[in-house]
């Protein structure tokens, strides 16, 4: 074998070795064995965190809903107590006025100076006025309907009670509260359309009512549960902007964060 042939053979062997090394390196991708596992672990951890936060938000929202219902019941109890106090004061005033009338009538008839049969008859003639029983008015009707919720918890009976009150006293000072309570009862039965009708009456007809921010909030919740997030967001923002100092504002903000 000549010198040239020997060198050619050596170059051939070297070239083959280089090609083999290149082929092996090309077929074996560079992968960090530990890096892939860490990435998967991080993804799993993030998924757990997101799931935990979501569950926590749902729990907090449920608690907020329950607190709102409790606040509504407390407000209703306060309304009943206030109405009862007002009735007591009104009855006392009426009693005092009636006593004054009787005293004046007795003075005019002379019963305070002469105690004879005629004067006794005159005195008895005014007693039927005191004994007359006044007809049940709007305060009693409203209180009776509210007590079906707060005391006896007969919610199904409370619905027709409020409907009858609204029909009988459409312009009562308790009308906005009656519409709100009726809407709340229908809301609890998930009768969204009927509940929205009552809440809209509070919002549109009774702009000065203390129930208006809560009615707006409930309309937003109904829109959210019907899948209309755009309307829900608009209503929640209306509560936040128009009633910044109300408890409904905090609930609206919580709802906005979850949309």
Beta strands, then each sheet from edge to edge (+ up, - down):
end
